[in-house]
Each structure stands twice: as C-alpha cells, then as structure tokens.
Amino acid sequence: MNDNGNYTANSTYQTNLNILLSNLSSNTQINYGFYNFTYGQNTDKVNAIGLCRGDVKPDACRNCLNNSRVLLTRLCPNQKEAIGWYDSCMLRYSNRSIFGIMEGLPSFFMSNSNNVTQVDQFNQVLGNLMKTLKEKAASSNDSRVKYATGNETGVNLNFQTVYGLVQCTPDLPFQECTRCLDDAIYKIPSCCNNKMGGRVIKPSCSIRFESSLFYDAPLIADTDETSPPRPQ
C-alpha cells in the first residue's frame, strides 16, 4: 500500500473517489484486464488504473478489483493517492495524471524461500528468459495488453525449467514499458539473489519467476498466432 496527501471527509474529492470506485467492476473495459477511468474536475478530479494479471478471467478480475477497492480505502483512509497490489490485480488512484506515465516507485519485492544450487547456470537461464519475455510484452501489437509468459529449460541446469511472467500497464508505449521492465529485472539480484523464485512489482510493471508453473494460458492470445490474415 502507498499513500500521498489527504482529502477532507465528505469532500467533493471523496464523493468523486467513491463514485469512481463503485463503477469499477461494472466497466466493460475490464473484460480485457485493464481499467482506466477519470471522474471529477480540476483539483477534485480522480484518476484510477486497475490491472489484472493477463491470465485472470473477467469474473475473477472484477472480484479482485472489488475487494481491493474496499481494502485500499480502508487501509489508506482520506488519502488522495494510493496503490494496492494483490496476487491477481493491482489498483491505484490519484489526484494527478497517471495515464501513460511510467512510474517505478513505490516498488514491492517477494522471494521464494528455496535456494538455487547451481547459481550461475540458473541466473543465465533466468536472464535469457526475462529478456525474451520483456521484448515480447513491450512490443505487443495489442493495445489491450502488454503481457508475456514463458519458460526456459537449462541443459546445464540438470534440465530444470524456469517459468516467468512479465506485464506492463497497456497504456505505456514500447520505450516506457521496456524501461520499467529493465529496471525490475535489474532488481532481481538485490531482492531475490540465489532464490528459486521472486517478484518485483512496480506501479507500471511487474515480473515474476519460479521453478514451477504458476500461471494459466493468457486470456488474449498472441496476435501473431491468432489474428486472421489481412484482406488483400
């Protein structure tokens, strides 16, 4: 959770925030796992972003965002700006513009408790995997999602497989998504060194890796594989 600045109880800003959050789960745009909405004017304007993990189904996405809006206003009472991260979604709101702007702070880290035995080999496989997923997510031609998952098996790692997931908020352009993910990947040694898994989560992007499968098939498939041919 993060907060910055206060609003007065029963103020116009609070009314606008409540209206915006109450409309969150009913917005049809959330079917694609991303929600951005603005309500109010001038200094009482509230901007919000909701993002679900790319493999989370619409109903589960709405439930996560619904729960998060309740928790966030309870844990950050009277705060004009707040962000909450959950396993399936992220919700943030602010009185300033947050759309299309890469933000790396605040950040959140988690690591697997199990240690890697073949550190150099594991790091090489992990580095290659993160690079591939970063490029795939950032260069997505689908404006609804910047998300990629995949795995890589190390021949010199006793054929152990490493699974990875990366995601940016889809309002970011290629360069800013890349920059956010680059910074998240750079943080792996400081948060999750020699660990079998870990997460680096930022307002604009997140990464995760594990030694076992932890994600489902993406809801929006790779457009290179599923898009029909363009008419001649």
LINKAKA-V933103 format. One line per field, one symbol per residue. phi: phi as a letter, one per 40 degrees, with the letter a starting at -180 (. if undefined). A space follows every 10 residues. Layout:
phi->???
//
This chain:
phi->.aaagbbcdg cccccccccc cccdcccccc dcgbbbabah bfcccbbbbb bbdcbccdcc cccccccccc cccccbcgcc baabbbcbab baaacbcbcg bcbbbcbbba bccccccbcc cccccccccc cccdcccccd ccccabaabi aabcccbffc bbbbababcc cccdcccccc cdcccccdcc bbcgbcaabb bbdbaabaaa cbcbbbcccb cdcccbcccc cc
//
